[in-house]
Amino acid sequence: MDKTRISILVEKSKYKLTVYADKQPIKSYPVVFGGNPTGDKFKAGDSRTPEGIFRIKDMYPHESWSKFIWLDYPTKQSWRKHIQAKQAGTISWQDSVGSEIGIHGVSANSQKLIK
């Protein structure tokens, strides 16, 4: 299958990840998010999942989660939201936007986290 024809949709409100091939759904999975699952990510360490359109930078094995899909966060849109949050006083001017965001499984014996 041509990887350029694959896309992933994460629906935070439904706790669901769906894989599409040629814009047709082929498989769905239950998902969990960080400790603060509602709202968009504005800074490093806020335990939120970023919202928006991201591209896959790389996929590789990971010792804790079996596999890791590394996303291109922060994007230009992520930076805009980060700076707007600073201007609004929502976050501190010293806060970092964060990096190294990815999709991965849960660690061993944590399957109970998945709804």
HELIX and SHEET records of a PDB file:
HELIX    1   1 LYS A    3  ARG A    5  5                                   3    
HELIX    2   2 LYS A   12  LYS A   14  5                                   3    
HELIX    3   3 LYS A   76  ALA A   88  1                                  13    
HELIX    4   4 GLN A  111  LEU A  113  5                                   3    
SHEET    1   A 3 ILE A   6  GLU A  11  0                                        
SHEET    2   A 3 LYS A  16  ALA A  21 -1                                        
SHEET    3   A 3 GLN A  24  PRO A  30 -1                                        
SHEET    1   B 3 ILE A  56  HIS A  62  0                                        
SHEET    2   B 3 SER A  66  LEU A  71 -1                                        
SHEET    3   B 3 GLY A 102  HIS A 104 -1                                        
END                                                                             
